[in-house]
């Protein structure tokens, strides 16, 4: 079998979306004659853990200890450290002096991110490992983008090494980048490191078409889009008797669809039957700003907040919901973000209601698979009509997902595409 070394930060017991992509790819790689070797931190500080996740027994895992600044930051404020490390950053007006200080230190003293102290020890360790284990191909996956610096160091040591850099999110245009209180010098350092990685890797992978277009303007390195995907799950869940509209995953401060809250509030006021059946289910890390906003439109008594669920239970909640919400920040730089949960939503065969920026890559996939509809933050009238139509179908027992042509997004088929880049 051909060996490939996968350098990742997120691995079980990590929970959340960051772990799913390579956990599933590594499971399928042996089917195509590739032996995955995963390099991960020995003592990471994961903001979310999921004890239900397991790696395949065919995957070899090696690890090295890491110094985690977030673990140290918890001595100052455990809640603030967990919140910032999970990507939820309060608005400037609501930030305490501790939060402002932590953001400044995170943004300017740890470039590109708080895991940068793992880079040099990892390069030293892996230089020797590669030499003695006949590794010809390495894959780095970020965020955290500091892992790409490990790839850069290994490529400088072994110029013939085939290096694939996988970007689950963009680097300098990622949504929270502007909130890190970066100095001009720090901004330039980020850009310089990004340029080095993009130009030194042999192959780039992005999870969206917009990110590919962004990188094509920055480098001549070949770029392939390999989206996230879904695992084939045959288990069925009993549909909710209520008109349950669910969002699975984090809702950050700016991921706040006020137009949706307004529409739902109006429907509750205008339609007594809707009022009796409606339930808004929020599963995952939800910012106080989003909750306050939704409640201000009269939704307080209709919201259930479940917190983080393990992956198995999250899948069950998706399949039991009448409709699934997908929300993205309304900014041009988020047009290229295709959340991993979109593909699990597709596999649940429930209607998807997506709200995001104009030109969002997600809209292409929803249209291609006929799995729901996508709206901008300005389309209140069309959004309200869509929900009313879905509710009528629900009352008649005809609210079904018409999902089609999703096989392309199965993890196995995506892994087959990945193997062509590895071989």
C-alpha positions in Angstrom: 0.0 0.0 0.0 1.1 3.6 -0.7 1.5 5.5 2.5 0.2 9.0 3.1 0.9 11.1 6.2 -2.1 13.2 7.2 -1.2 16.1 9.6 -4.2 17.3 11.5 -5.1 19.0 14.7 -8.7 17.7 15.1 -9.0 14.0 15.8 -11.1 11.9 18.2 -12.0 12.7 21.0 -12.4 16.1 19.3 -16.0 16.9 18.4 -17.5 19.5 16.1 -17.2 19.8 12.3 -13.4 20.1 12.1 -12.8 16.4 12.9 -15.3 14.8 10.4 -13.5 15.5 7.1 -10.3 13.5 7.6 -11.8 11.0 10.0 -14.0 9.8 7.2 -11.5 10.2 4.4 -9.0 8.1 6.4 -11.6 5.3 6.8 -12.1 4.9 3.1 -8.5 5.4 1.9 -7.5 1.7 2.4 -10.2 0.7 0.0 -8.2 2.4 -2.7 -4.8 1.0 -1.8 -3.6 3.9 0.4 -2.4 3.5 4.0 -3.3 6.6 6.1 -1.0 7.6 8.9 -2.4 10.3 11.0 -0.2 12.7 13.0 -2.0 14.6 15.7 -1.3 16.4 19.0 -1.0 14.2 22.1 -2.6 16.5 24.6 -4.8 19.0 22.7 -7.2 21.5 24.2 -10.3 20.8 22.2 -13.3 23.2 22.8 -15.7 20.4 22.1 -15.3 16.6 22.7 -17.3 13.7 21.3 -16.6 10.3 22.9 -18.8 8.6 20.3 -16.3 9.2 17.5 -13.7 6.5 16.7 -11.1 6.2 14.0 -10.8 3.2 11.8 -8.6 0.4 13.1 -6.8 0.5 9.7 -5.5 4.0 10.4 -2.1 4.3 12.1 -2.0 7.2 14.5 1.2 8.9 15.7 1.3 11.9 18.1 3.5 14.4 19.8 2.8 16.6 22.8 1.7 20.2 22.2 1.8 23.3 24.3 -1.6 24.9 24.2 -1.9 28.6 25.0 -5.7 28.2 25.3 -5.1 25.8 28.3 -3.0 28.6 30.0 -5.6 31.2 29.1 -8.2 29.2 31.0 -6.5 30.2 34.2 -7.6 33.8 33.4 -11.0 33.0 32.2 -12.1 29.4 31.3 -15.4 30.5 29.7 -13.8 33.2 27.5 -11.0 30.9 26.4 -13.5 28.1 25.4 -15.7 30.7 23.6 -12.8 32.3 21.6 -11.2 28.9 20.7 -14.5 27.7 19.3 -14.8 30.8 17.1 -17.5 32.7 18.9 -16.3 36.3 19.4 -18.6 38.8 21.0 -19.3 42.2 19.5 -16.8 44.9 20.5 -19.3 46.7 22.7 -19.9 43.5 24.8 -16.2 42.4 25.1 -14.7 42.6 28.6 -11.2 43.9 29.1 -10.1 40.2 29.5 -11.6 39.3 26.2 -10.1 42.3 24.4 -6.7 41.4 25.8 -7.0 37.7 24.9 -8.0 38.6 21.3 -5.1 41.0 21.0 -2.6 38.4 22.3 -4.1 35.6 20.2 -4.0 37.7 17.0 -0.6 39.3 17.3 1.6 37.0 19.4 0.4 33.7 17.9 0.6 33.9 14.1 -1.1 32.3 12.3 -3.0 30.8 15.3 -2.6 29.6 18.8 -1.2 26.2 17.7 1.9 27.7 16.1 4.1 26.5 19.0 3.5 22.9 17.8 5.1 23.7 14.4 8.9 23.4 15.1 8.7 20.3 17.4 6.5 18.6 14.8 8.9 19.4 11.9 11.8 18.0 13.9 9.9 14.8 14.8 8.4 14.2 11.3 11.7 14.8 9.4 13.0 11.7 11.1 9.7 9.8 10.8 9.4 10.4 7.0 13.0 9.3 6.5 12.6 6.0 8.2 9.0 5.1 7.0 9.2 5.8 3.2 6.6 8.5 3.2 6.3 10.1 -0.2 3.1 12.2 0.3 1.9 14.4 3.1 -1.4 16.2 3.6 -1.8 19.1 5.9 -5.3 20.3 6.8 -6.3 23.6 8.3 -7.6 25.5 10.2 -5.6 25.7 12.3 -3.5 27.0 9.4 -0.3 26.7 11.5 -0.4 23.0 10.4 0.4 24.2 6.9 3.6 25.6 8.3 4.6 22.1 9.3 4.1 21.1 5.7 6.2 24.0 4.6 9.0 23.0 6.9 8.9 19.4 5.7 8.8 20.4 2.1 11.9 22.6 2.6 13.7 19.6 4.1 12.5 17.1 1.5 12.0 19.0 -1.8 10.8 15.8 -3.6 8.1 15.2 -1.0 4.6 15.5 -2.5 2.7 18.0 -0.3 -1.1 18.5 -0.5 -2.4 21.4 1.5 -6.1 21.1 2.3 -8.0 24.3 3.2 -11.3 23.5 5.0 -11.6 27.3 5.3 -9.8 30.2 3.7 -6.8 31.8 5.6 -6.7 35.6 5.6 -10.3 36.0 4.6 -11.8 33.6 7.2 -14.8 35.1 8.9 -13.3 35.8 12.3 -10.0 37.2 11.0 -11.1 40.8 11.2 -12.0 40.4 14.9 -8.5 39.5 16.0 -7.3 43.1 16.6 -4.4 42.5 14.2 -1.7 45.2 13.9 -0.7 46.1 10.3 2.6 44.2 10.9 0.6 41.1 11.9 -1.7 41.4 8.9 1.3 41.5 6.6 2.9 38.4 8.3 -0.3 36.4 7.7 -0.3 37.4 4.0 3.4 36.4 3.7 2.9 33.0 5.4 -0.2 32.3 3.2 1.8 33.2 0.1 4.6 30.9 1.1 2.2 28.0 1.7 0.2 28.5 -1.5 3.3 28.7 -3.7 5.3 25.9 -2.0 2.7 23.1 -1.9 2.4 20.8 -4.9 -1.4 20.6 -4.8 -4.1 22.7 -3.0 -7.5 21.4 -2.1 -10.4 23.7 -1.1 -13.8 22.8 0.1 -15.6 25.5 -2.0 -15.5 27.1 -5.4 -15.2 30.6 -4.1 -12.0 29.7 -2.1 -10.6 28.1 -5.2 -11.3 31.3 -7.2 -9.6 33.4 -4.4 -6.5 31.2 -4.4 -6.3 31.2 -8.2 -5.7 34.9 -8.0 -2.8 34.3 -5.5 -0.9 31.3 -6.9 -0.3 29.1 -9.9 -0.3 25.9 -7.8 -3.0 23.5 -9.1 -6.2 23.6 -7.0 -8.9 21.0 -6.8 -12.3 21.4 -5.1 -13.2 18.4 -2.9 -16.2 19.4 -0.8 -17.1 17.9 2.5 -19.6 15.0 2.3 -21.8 12.5 4.0 -21.6 9.0 5.3 -24.2 6.5 4.1 -26.5 6.0 7.1 -29.5 3.7 6.8 -31.0 4.3 10.2 -34.4 6.1 10.2 -35.7 8.5 12.8 -39.4 9.2 13.5 -40.4 12.6 12.3 -41.4 15.2 14.9 -45.2 15.7 15.3 -44.5 19.5 15.5 -43.4 21.7 12.7 -39.9 21.5 14.0 -37.3 23.7 12.3 -33.8 22.8 13.4 -30.3 24.3 13.2 -27.5 21.9 14.0 -24.1 23.6 14.7 -22.7 26.8 16.1 -24.5 30.1 15.6 -21.9 32.9 15.9 -22.7 36.5 16.7 -22.8 37.6 13.0 -24.6 34.4 11.9 -27.9 36.0 13.0 -30.7 35.9 10.4 -33.0 38.6 11.8 -35.1 38.4 8.7 -35.9 34.8 9.6 -36.8 35.7 13.2 -39.0 38.5 11.9 -40.8 36.2 9.5 -41.4 33.5 12.1 -42.6 36.1 14.6 -45.1 37.3 12.1 -46.4 33.8 11.2 -46.9 33.1 14.9 -49.0 36.3 15.3 -50.9 35.8 12.1 -51.6 32.0 12.1 -53.0 30.3 15.2 -52.4 26.9 13.7 -48.7 27.7 13.0 -48.4 29.0 16.5 -49.7 25.7 17.9 -47.3 23.5 15.9 -44.1 25.6 15.4 -40.9 24.7 17.3 -37.4 26.2 16.7 -34.7 23.8 17.7 -31.1 25.1 18.1 -28.5 22.4 18.6 -24.9 23.4 19.3 -23.0 26.5 20.6 -25.4 29.5 20.3 -24.2 33.0 21.1 -26.2 35.1 23.5 -26.5 37.8 20.8 -28.4 35.4 18.5 -30.7 34.2 21.3 -31.5 37.7 22.4 -32.2 38.7 18.8 -34.6 35.7 18.2 -36.4 36.3 21.4 -36.9 40.0 20.6 -39.1 38.9 17.7 -41.4 36.9 20.0 -39.8 33.5 19.7 -38.8 33.0 23.3 -41.5 30.4 24.0 -40.9 28.5 20.8 -37.1 28.0 21.1 -35.5 24.9 22.5 -31.7 25.0 23.0 -30.1 21.6 23.1 -26.4 22.5 23.3 -23.8 20.3 21.8 -24.9 16.7 20.9 -22.6 13.9 19.9 -22.5 13.2 16.2 -24.9 10.2 16.3 -27.5 12.1 18.2 -27.1 15.2 15.9 -27.8 13.0 12.9 -30.9 11.6 14.6 -32.1 15.2 15.3 -31.6 16.1 11.7 -33.7 13.2 10.5 -36.5 13.8 12.9 -36.9 17.5 12.0 -39.5 18.7 9.6 -37.1 21.3 8.1 -33.4 22.1 8.5 -31.8 25.5 8.8 -28.4 26.5 7.3 -27.2 30.0 8.2 -24.2 31.9 7.1 -22.9 35.4 7.8 -24.1 38.0 5.3 -20.7 39.1 4.0 -19.0 38.7 0.6 -16.1 36.8 2.2 -18.4 34.0 3.4 -19.7 33.2 -0.1 -17.2 30.4 -0.3 -18.1 28.7 3.0 -19.9 25.4 2.5 -20.6 24.0 6.0 -20.0 20.3 6.4 -23.4 19.8 7.9 -25.0 20.7 4.5 -24.0 17.3 3.2 -25.4 15.5 6.3 -28.5 17.5 5.8 -28.7 16.2 2.2 -28.4 12.6 3.5 -31.2 13.2 6.0 -33.6 13.9 3.0 -35.3 16.7 4.9 -36.1 20.1 3.2 -33.3 22.7 3.7 -33.9 26.3 4.3 -30.6 28.2 3.8 -30.0 31.9 4.4 -26.7 33.5 3.4 -24.9 36.0 1.3 -25.7 36.6 -2.4 -23.7 34.3 -4.6 -23.2 31.7 -1.9 -21.7 28.5 -3.1 -24.3 26.6 -1.1 -27.1 27.8 -3.4 -25.5 25.9 -6.3 -25.5 22.6 -4.4 -29.1 23.1 -3.1 -30.3 23.8 -6.6 -28.4 20.9 -8.1 -29.8 18.5 -5.5 -33.3 20.0 -5.4 -33.0 19.8 -1.6 -34.7 23.0 -0.5 -34.2 26.7 -1.2 -31.6 29.4 -0.5 -32.4 33.0 0.4 -30.4 36.2 1.0 -31.0 38.4 4.1 -33.1 40.8 2.0 -35.6 38.3 0.6 -38.2 38.5 3.3 -41.3 38.1 1.1 -40.0 35.1 -0.7 -38.8 33.5 2.5 -42.1 34.0 4.2 -43.9 32.4 1.3 -41.6 29.4 1.3 -42.2 28.7 5.0 -46.0 29.1 4.6 -45.9 26.7 1.7 -43.8 24.2 3.7 -46.2 24.5 6.7 -49.2 23.7 4.5 -47.4 20.7 3.1 -46.6 19.6 6.7 -50.3 19.9 7.7 -51.3 17.7 4.7 -48.6 15.2 5.5 -46.7 16.0 2.3 -43.6 17.8 3.5 -40.8 15.7 2.1 -37.3 16.1 1.0 -37.0 15.8 -2.8 -33.2 15.3 -2.6 -31.6 13.9 -5.7 -28.2 13.3 -7.3 -26.4 13.4 -4.0 -24.2 10.4 -4.6 -21.4 12.6 -5.8 -21.1 13.9 -2.2 -20.8 10.6 -0.4 -17.5 10.4 1.5 -16.5 7.2 -0.4 -16.9 8.9 -3.8 -15.0 12.0 -2.6 -12.2 9.8 -1.2 -11.9 8.2 -4.6 -11.4 11.6 -6.1 -8.8 12.4 -3.4 -6.8 9.3 -4.2 -6.2 10.6 -7.7 -4.3 13.5 -6.2 -2.4 11.3 -3.8 -1.3 8.8 -6.5 
